[in-house]
Amino acid sequence: MSDHRVLYYPNFEPKRTWLLSTLLFVDGVNRIIPNDAEHKDSDKLSKLRDALSPDPAEPISTTQKDFDLYRADRDRMQTAFASIIEDCTTRIAKGESVQPKYELIYRAKIPFEAETLLKKKRKNAFPLMKEIKGNYKQVKVESRAADLILSYVANRIATREGIDAITDYEMGFSVNTAENQKIPFDQPAGFAAGCLIGAIASCQVPGEIRFLTIKQYNDLRNQYSGIRTTFKKLSIELAQMNNLNTINDHSVFRKRLEKTVREFVEATDEYASSQTAKKVKKWLPWGVGALLGLGTAYLDPSLAVAGKLGQVGIQVFDRAINKPTKDVSEERPHQILCRLKKDVLKRSLVKTMLHL
């Protein structure tokens, strides 16, 4: 199967644990970094990129075509911005205390027409975009408007490159609607499959992976290279079976996505407790609250809380570390994950850990 890379957005660098987990399931996580951004990677990310080959976190720059705004999308974006302002105005009129939240984003990531719409003066309305004194390259944009713009650009780049879009953004990204507003946009290319991969990685890979040395991580990733073919097929099949690619309603997409991942997690837990998982001496449920790959906007808050109370790792007593692992590409996904969890914990030298 061809190289399976995904397009990460909105930031220049994903969170380290999320990146390490996701890179077990994909060949690379491309990042959107405009040429004039003057970004310098952190030392940890630079060392990881130098140690792994091919480059697992290669940047992708933008082109002018990525910022072309179709007239219909321009009209939708204008309507979305007006809805954001109307929402805040209505809440203020009701006596609610409203403090707009702004995101710091590079101007190079904003289509010119979108910036024009952001700067449009509206009577008695808070600004959707704020200039930063002494900093022309970056601006502050109201968070929901920023979400919409960055998702739109990510969609254009993912479509151009023929790769799936993916994000670890806490609030959850959805280009198909502004928060609580019925303003349809297309999902970013491959967004459903990307969400599934990110969610499964966050759920099924123990957080202890961040304690591995680069060599240990590289050995683990090489030994589980077959997992990438298996889970690329799985994400495509799950997205198709659950019609995730065709949903344009934000709330419906969120519920369907959560249900899809929940069923997969439960099936994995069931397999882990079966007779075929005897080598695991103790295995407690891996909480649904670990679905960080979906972002809080895709989770019922009560599930997140319950999950954190139940997220107990697994105990392993096999002292062997770095055992050669056979090709896993033809094994069942649940079987692969059971072995992967054990190997991560063995390499991290952590027997049991609570994720609170």
SVG drawing of the C-alpha trace seen along z (x, -y; Angstrom):
<svg xmlns="http://www.w3.org/2000/svg" viewBox="-32 -51 51 70">
<polyline fill="none" stroke="black" stroke-width="0.4" points="0.0,0.0 1.2,-3.5 2.8,-5.8 0.1,-6.8 0.7,-10.4 -1.8,-12.8 -2.0,-16.6 -1.9,-18.1 -3.4,-21.4 -3.8,-24.1 -0.5,-24.5 3.1,-24.2 3.8,-21.4 1.4,-18.8 1.6,-17.7 4.4,-15.2 2.4,-12.3 -0.2,-12.7 2.5,-12.8 4.4,-9.7 1.1,-7.8 -0.2,-8.8 3.1,-8.1 2.7,-4.4 -0.4,-4.3 0.7,-6.5 4.0,-7.0 4.2,-10.7 2.4,-13.7 2.8,-16.7 2.5,-20.1 1.3,-23.3 4.1,-25.9 4.2,-28.8 7.7,-29.7 7.6,-33.1 6.6,-31.9 10.2,-31.7 9.3,-28.8 12.0,-26.8 11.1,-23.3 11.6,-22.4 14.7,-20.4 12.6,-17.3 10.9,-17.4 14.1,-18.2 15.8,-15.2 12.9,-12.9 12.9,-14.1 16.7,-13.6 16.5,-10.1 13.6,-8.7 13.7,-8.1 11.9,-9.2 11.1,-12.5 8.0,-11.7 6.9,-15.4 7.9,-17.1 6.4,-20.6 4.2,-21.5 4.2,-25.1 1.1,-26.8 0.5,-28.0 -1.6,-30.8 -4.3,-28.3 -4.7,-27.1 -6.1,-30.5 -8.5,-31.0 -12.0,-31.5 -14.8,-30.3 -17.7,-32.8 -20.1,-30.4 -17.6,-29.7 -16.9,-33.4 -20.7,-34.0 -20.9,-31.1 -17.9,-32.5 -19.4,-36.0 -22.6,-34.5 -20.6,-32.5 -18.8,-35.6 -22.1,-37.5 -23.6,-34.6 -20.7,-34.6 -21.2,-38.3 -25.0,-37.8 -24.5,-35.0 -22.3,-37.2 -24.6,-40.2 -27.7,-38.2 -26.0,-36.8 -24.9,-40.3 -28.4,-41.5 -29.6,-38.7 -27.2,-40.0 -24.6,-37.3 -20.9,-38.2 -19.3,-37.6 -15.5,-37.8 -14.5,-36.9 -11.7,-34.4 -9.0,-35.0 -6.4,-32.7 -3.0,-33.9 -2.5,-32.7 -0.1,-33.6 -1.5,-36.1 0.1,-33.9 -2.6,-31.2 -5.5,-33.6 -7.0,-34.0 -7.0,-37.6 -10.7,-37.7 -11.3,-36.1 -9.1,-38.8 -11.1,-41.4 -14.3,-39.9 -12.7,-39.8 -11.7,-43.4 -15.1,-44.6 -16.4,-47.2 -19.7,-46.4 -21.5,-48.9 -21.3,-48.2 -19.7,-44.8 -16.5,-43.4 -13.7,-43.0 -13.2,-39.5 -9.5,-40.3 -7.0,-42.3 -3.7,-43.6 -0.6,-43.0 1.5,-46.1 5.0,-45.5 4.1,-42.1 2.8,-42.2 3.2,-38.4 0.6,-37.4 -2.9,-38.5 -5.5,-37.7 -8.6,-36.1 -11.9,-35.3 -11.5,-31.5 -14.5,-30.3 -13.7,-32.3 -10.1,-31.1 -11.3,-27.5 -13.3,-28.0 -10.5,-29.6 -7.8,-27.2 -10.0,-24.2 -10.9,-25.6 -7.2,-26.1 -6.4,-22.6 -9.1,-21.2 -7.6,-22.8 -4.1,-21.6 -5.2,-18.1 -7.1,-17.9 -4.1,-19.2 -1.7,-16.7 -4.2,-13.8 -3.8,-13.1 -6.2,-12.9 -6.6,-15.9 -6.1,-15.4 -5.9,-17.5 -5.3,-17.3 -6.9,-20.6 -8.7,-20.5 -11.8,-22.3 -12.2,-20.1 -12.2,-21.3 -15.1,-21.2 -15.1,-23.1 -18.6,-22.0 -20.2,-24.3 -19.5,-27.2 -20.1,-26.3 -23.9,-25.9 -24.6,-27.5 -26.0,-25.7 -23.6,-27.0 -22.4,-24.1 -18.9,-23.7 -17.3,-20.6 -15.3,-18.4 -11.6,-18.6 -10.4,-15.9 -10.2,-12.5 -11.3,-14.2 -13.4,-11.2 -10.6,-8.7 -8.1,-11.2 -10.3,-11.6 -10.6,-7.9 -6.8,-7.3 -6.2,-10.1 -8.8,-8.8 -7.7,-5.2 -4.1,-6.3 -5.0,-8.4 -7.2,-5.6 -5.1,-2.6 -1.5,-3.8 -0.5,-4.2 0.7,-7.7 4.0,-6.1 5.1,-6.2 6.5,-9.7 9.0,-8.2 10.7,-6.1 14.1,-7.1 14.3,-7.9 16.0,-4.6 13.4,-2.7 10.6,-4.5 12.3,-3.9 12.7,-0.2 9.0,0.0 7.8,-1.8 9.9,0.3 8.7,3.5 5.1,2.4 5.4,1.1 2.7,3.5 0.2,1.7 0.0,-1.2 -1.4,0.8 -3.9,2.5 -5.2,-0.7 -5.3,-2.6 -7.7,0.0 -9.6,0.0 -10.1,-3.7 -11.4,-3.8 -13.7,-0.9 -15.1,-2.3 -15.7,-5.7 -17.6,-4.1 -19.6,-1.7 -20.7,-4.5 -21.2,-7.0 -18.9,-9.5 -17.7,-10.9 -21.2,-12.1 -22.4,-13.8 -22.5,-17.6 -24.2,-18.3 -21.7,-18.9 -23.7,-17.3 -24.6,-14.2 -20.9,-13.8 -19.8,-14.1 -22.2,-11.5 -21.5,-9.1 -17.8,-9.4 -17.9,-8.9 -20.1,-5.9 -17.8,-4.4 -14.7,-4.8 -16.5,-3.6 -17.5,-0.4 -14.0,0.2 -12.5,-0.5 -15.1,1.9 -14.3,4.6 -10.6,4.2 -11.2,4.4 -13.3,7.6 -10.5,9.2 -8.0,8.2 -9.9,10.0 -10.4,13.1 -8.4,16.3 -6.2,15.2 -4.8,12.4 -3.5,14.7 -0.1,13.2 -1.5,10.0 -1.8,10.8 -4.1,7.9 -6.1,5.8 -8.5,3.1 -10.7,1.1 -9.0,-1.6 -11.3,-4.6 -13.3,-6.3 -12.1,-9.6 -8.8,-9.0 -10.4,-10.1 -8.2,-13.2 -7.8,-12.8 -11.4,-13.8 -11.1,-17.0 -13.6,-18.0 -16.1,-19.2 -16.6,-15.6 -17.1,-14.1 -19.9,-14.1 -18.3,-15.8 -19.6,-13.1 -17.8,-10.5 -14.6,-12.4 -14.8,-12.6 -15.8,-9.0 -13.0,-7.9 -10.4,-9.7 -11.5,-7.8 -11.3,-4.5 -8.1,-4.9 -5.9,-2.3 -3.1,-0.9 -2.1,2.8 0.4,4.7 3.0,6.8 5.5,9.1 7.5,10.1 10.9,8.7 12.0,9.1 12.3,5.8 12.9,5.2 12.0,8.7 11.8,9.1 8.1,8.7 6.7,10.7 4.9,9.0 1.6,7.8 0.0,6.6 -2.2,9.7 -3.3,9.9 -6.6,8.6 -6.4,4.9 -7.4,5.9 -4.6,8.4 -2.0,5.9 -3.1,3.4 -2.9,5.8 0.7,6.6 1.5,2.9 0.2,1.8 2.4,4.4 5.5,3.5 5.1,-0.2 4.9,0.4 7.8,2.8 10.0,0.4 9.0,-2.5 9.7,-0.4 6.4,-1.3 4.3,1.6 1.1,-0.2 0.1,-3.9 -3.1,-5.8 -3.8,-8.5 -5.5,-11.2"/>
</svg>
